[in-house]
């Protein structure tokens, strides 16, 4: 009976230790994944905002091209 009790306690303690380690590893992996997702969103949002600002300012060449196209359209559609 004593051997069975020691074996049963060893199995329970072993399962507890393995479960605690697995929970710690799972939590660490999810934390890293969460940080990666937040970082990707921040970098992607920054790039998107940069592109919008750059496009909003426009270059003088692009502005002249648009104005020339608008002038041509107005002349054709009098």
Residue pairs with C-beta under 8 A, 6 or more apart in sequence:
none
